[in-house]
Amino acid sequence: MKKITAMILAALMLVSAFALASCGNGKPEATGTQTTLDDTSAETPSTTGADTEKPEDKPSEIRVITLMGPTGMGMSKLISDSKENKTGQNYTFTVASAPDQVSAQVIKGDFDIAAVPVNLAAVLYNKTEGAIKAAGVNTLGVLYMLESGDTVKSVADLKGKKIYATGQGANPEYTLRYILSKNGIDPDKDVTIEFLAEHAELATQMTAGTVTLGMLPEPNVTAVLLNNKNAHIALDLNKEWKAVSGTDMVMGCIIVSAKFAEEHPQALKSFLEEYKASVDFVTSNVEEAAALIEAAGIVPKAAIAKAALPNCNIVLVTGDGMKTAMSSMLNVLFEANPKSVGGKLPDDGFWYTAE
């Protein structure tokens, strides 16, 4: 069991670059490697109506970047279909292990569509002076409070306790502080928050039982639950967020090059349709999706993906629903630390809401 635990936790080190801990200041650290999956067929049949676009407007290739971890899970079926020439458009997919890899390509303009952490989208919008747009929410909350014990039944029960967490100066810290404050708990006086550098480090300590109360994102939550039978989810922080904010917690989103959106609106529409079909497949066919997620390099092991998927809150929300959900999240992050969203909240040019 110790060998299995070590293998799972080592694998999870590769997905620890998920946005929750690395994008608070817009300068996440690079970790791991980058995998590119290409579909170079130029004669793929159209299945989504993309062929109604004027020939001169239809792109010969659509460059899509996604991250390892929950941000990329919903893309797995689309990646698989593209490799098998079953998509209506020609895609080139890049699966990146760290947000800074995505940032570099976005800033250089070497992308058309990308799946990124929600606050990184705002950072990039500000940094590129409006060269990107938000086109959809793709990941809701993936944060959970785990406990080895039975003392935490509500947020109020956290008062006076020591909470271990990751993501200092980033989404997790701001989210935790917001939830505590809205429940009448001063995060600086009424609790002690001990931050560790890596998700996998905290997962290891919780698995070993040296930490009994900790906040983690998926798929690290699953790693702990699979290997420590005394641990359980004490609080679903996504539900706690909604209870105090009135909106869903939003962690990941789809961004698009503003130039691409302007020049290829039909291609973008078709992508969103195909991506929605992929999300629906992934959330409805967990076992098959887990295998595709591993094959795409989004999560190292299908077993981890299968166990984690139900708690990853993978969606596709576009239009006004996207704008409402993302605006709420960005407002909280901005109030906590303006640098977390690039120094200022995005203006109306940030939103791509064409249906």
HELIX and SHEET records of a PDB file:
HELIX    1   1 LYS A    2  LEU A   12  1                                  11    
HELIX    2   2 MET A   13  VAL A   15  5                                   3    
HELIX    3   3 ALA A   19  ALA A   21  5                                   3    
HELIX    4   4 ALA A   50  THR A   52  5                                   3    
HELIX    5   5 PRO A   55  ASP A   57  5                                   3    
HELIX    6   6 PRO A   70  MET A   73  1                                   4    
HELIX    7   7 SER A   76  LYS A   83  1                                   8    
HELIX    8   8 PRO A   99  LYS A  108  1                                  10    
HELIX    9   9 VAL A  118  LYS A  127  1                                  10    
HELIX   10  10 VAL A  155  LEU A  158  5                                   4    
HELIX   11  11 ASN A  171  LYS A  182  1                                  12    
HELIX   12  12 HIS A  199  ALA A  208  1                                  10    
HELIX   13  13 ASN A  220  ASN A  227  1                                   8    
HELIX   14  14 LEU A  237  SER A  245  1                                   9    
HELIX   15  15 ALA A  258  GLU A  263  1                                   6    
HELIX   16  16 PRO A  265  SER A  284  1                                  20    
HELIX   17  17 VAL A  286  ALA A  295  1                                  10    
HELIX   18  18 ALA A  302  ALA A  308  1                                   7    
HELIX   19  19 LEU A  309  ASN A  311  5                                   3    
HELIX   20  20 GLY A  319  ALA A  336  1                                  18    
HELIX   21  21 PRO A  338  VAL A  341  5                                   4    
HELIX   22  22 ASP A  348  PHE A  350  5                                   3    
SHEET    1   A 7 GLN A  34  ASP A  38  0                                        
SHEET    2   A 7 TYR A  91  ALA A  96 -1                                        
SHEET    3   A 7 ILE A  62  LEU A  67  1                                        
SHEET    4   A 7 ILE A 113  PRO A 117  1                                        
SHEET    5   A 7 VAL A 250  SER A 257 -1                                        
SHEET    6   A 7 ILE A 132  LEU A 140 -1                                        
SHEET    7   A 7 ILE A 314  VAL A 317 -1                                        
SHEET    1   B 3 LEU A 213  PRO A 217  0                                        
SHEET    2   B 3 LEU A 143  SER A 148 -1                                        
SHEET    3   B 3 ALA A 231  ASP A 236 -1                                        
SHEET    1   C 2 LYS A 162  ALA A 165  0                                        
SHEET    2   C 2 THR A 192  PHE A 195  1                                        
END                                                                             
